[in-house]
């Protein structure tokens, strides 16, 4: 990726799915992952191939008509509540997949916000990495996740690693730079 910004259009359906992909999975789905992983390791080896069609990272915005867009970039300013994240389009014949995002910061933030307490994601012991994992149906071939900058979040190099069914499919590296109103000297 370059540091220039260019829009990559997301359809209205994809924008609606973005919110759904980040929503917590029902607790009943969690045991199914453990059951599949422990009872059928051979099935994992036989699982249908996964093809990543597109994987993009950037800041989210909207065009004049309100259609959601992703502006691809690997550098952006620390502006409170500014949404940034990724989406991946993929193909598989499997009915469901497990996606996992590891979001690594340059240093531990003062807080990870309410998502940690709500169980939306878990935090590493050094408090620098948030891990989000979801089981999703594959009929739409779309996964995504979004974060928002909060005052006090670290400035500098960040990484997001995205896995589908245990396979690393993309690592996004990006820099959050001091924002126009950042008074942290």
C-alpha positions in Angstrom: 0.0 0.0 0.0 1.1 3.5 -0.5 0.6 6.5 1.7 -1.7 8.1 -0.9 -5.4 7.8 -0.4 -7.7 6.4 -3.0 -11.4 5.3 -2.6 -12.5 1.7 -3.1 -16.3 1.6 -3.2 -18.1 -0.8 -0.8 -21.7 -1.6 -1.8 -24.5 -0.7 0.6 -24.9 -4.4 1.3 -21.2 -4.7 2.2 -21.5 -1.6 4.5 -24.4 -3.3 6.3 -22.4 -6.5 6.6 -19.5 -4.6 8.2 -21.5 -3.9 11.3 -22.8 -7.5 11.3 -19.3 -9.0 11.0 -18.1 -7.1 14.0 -21.1 -8.1 16.1 -20.5 -10.7 18.8 -21.3 -14.3 17.8 -24.0 -16.1 19.8 -22.4 -18.0 22.8 -23.9 -21.3 21.4 -21.6 -21.1 18.4 -18.4 -21.1 20.5 -18.5 -24.8 21.6 -18.9 -25.8 17.9 -15.5 -24.5 17.1 -13.9 -26.5 19.9 -15.9 -29.6 18.8 -14.8 -29.3 15.2 -11.2 -28.6 16.1 -10.9 -31.5 18.6 -13.0 -34.1 16.9 -12.1 -33.7 13.2 -8.5 -32.7 12.6 -8.6 -34.8 9.4 -11.6 -32.8 8.2 -9.5 -29.6 8.4 -7.0 -31.1 6.0 -9.8 -32.0 3.6 -11.6 -28.6 3.9 -12.3 -26.8 0.7 -9.8 -24.3 -0.6 -10.1 -20.7 0.3 -9.5 -18.0 -2.3 -9.0 -14.4 -1.3 -10.5 -12.2 -4.0 -9.7 -8.8 -2.4 -8.2 -7.5 0.8 -8.2 -3.8 1.6 -7.3 -1.5 4.5 -8.0 2.2 5.1 -10.2 4.8 6.6 -14.0 4.6 6.1 -16.0 7.5 4.8 -19.0 8.2 2.5 -19.5 9.7 -0.9 -22.0 12.7 -1.4 -24.9 10.3 -1.7 -24.0 8.6 1.6 -22.7 5.4 0.2 -19.9 4.0 2.4 -16.4 4.0 1.0 -13.0 2.8 2.1 -10.2 5.2 1.3 -7.1 3.0 1.0 -4.2 4.4 2.9 -1.4 3.2 5.3 -1.1 6.6 7.1 -3.8 8.8 8.6 -4.1 11.3 11.4 -5.3 10.6 14.9 -8.8 12.1 14.7 -11.1 11.1 17.5 -13.9 8.7 16.4 -12.4 8.4 12.9 -13.2 4.9 11.6 -10.5 2.7 10.1 -10.3 -1.0 9.3 -10.4 -3.6 6.6 -12.5 -5.8 4.5 -11.8 -9.1 2.7 -13.8 -10.7 -0.1 -13.3 -14.4 -0.4 -14.6 -17.6 -2.1 -15.0 -21.0 -0.5 -17.4 -23.9 -0.7 -17.5 -24.3 3.1 -20.7 -23.2 4.8 -18.9 -21.3 7.6 -15.4 -20.0 8.4 -13.7 -18.7 11.5 -12.0 -15.4 11.1 -9.6 -13.9 13.6 -8.0 -10.5 13.8 -5.0 -9.7 15.9 -4.7 -5.9 16.2 -1.2 -5.0 17.6 -0.5 -1.5 18.8 3.0 0.1 19.3 2.3 0.3 23.1 -0.5 -0.5 25.5 -3.4 2.1 25.4 -4.8 3.6 28.6 -8.0 1.6 27.9 -9.4 -0.7 25.2 -12.8 0.7 25.7 -16.1 -1.2 26.4 -15.4 -3.9 23.9 -13.0 -5.7 26.3 -15.5 -5.7 29.1 -18.3 -6.8 26.8 -16.3 -9.8 25.5 -16.2 -8.5 21.9 -12.5 -9.1 21.9 -9.8 -10.3 24.3 -6.5 -8.6 25.2 -3.0 -10.0 25.3 -1.2 -10.1 28.7 1.1 -7.1 27.6 -2.2 -5.2 26.7 -0.8 -4.3 23.3 -2.9 -6.7 21.2 -6.6 -7.2 20.8 -7.9 -10.5 19.4 -11.3 -10.7 17.8 -12.7 -14.0 16.5 -16.0 -14.8 14.8 -17.7 -17.7 13.1 -19.6 -16.5 10.1 -21.6 -18.0 7.2 -19.8 -17.8 3.9 -22.7 -17.3 1.5 -21.8 -13.6 1.1 -18.0 -14.1 1.0 -17.3 -11.0 3.0 -15.6 -10.3 6.3 -14.6 -6.9 7.8 -13.8 -5.2 11.0 -13.6 -1.5 12.0 -12.0 0.4 14.9 -12.1 4.1 15.8 -9.4 6.3 17.2 -9.9 7.4 20.8 -8.0 10.2 22.6 -4.9 8.7 24.3 -4.6 5.8 21.8 -0.9 5.3 20.7 0.6 7.1 17.8 2.9 5.2 15.4 3.1 1.8 13.7 0.2 -0.6 14.0 -0.5 -4.1 12.6 -3.6 -6.1 11.9 -3.2 -9.7 11.1 -6.3 -11.4 9.6 -6.7 -15.2 9.6 -9.4 -17.3 8.0 -9.7 -20.9 9.4 -6.3 -20.5 11.0 -4.5 -19.4 7.8 -3.0 -15.9 7.7 -4.6 -14.3 4.7 -3.4 -10.7 5.2 -1.3 -8.5 7.4 -2.1 -4.8 7.2 0.6 -2.4 8.5 -0.2 1.3 9.0 0.8 4.4 10.9 -1.5 6.6 12.9 0.1 10.1 13.0 -0.5 13.0 15.4 -3.8 14.6 14.6 -4.4 18.4 14.0 -5.7 18.8 17.6 -3.3 16.4 19.3 -1.7 18.4 22.1 0.6 15.6 23.4 3.9 17.4 22.6 
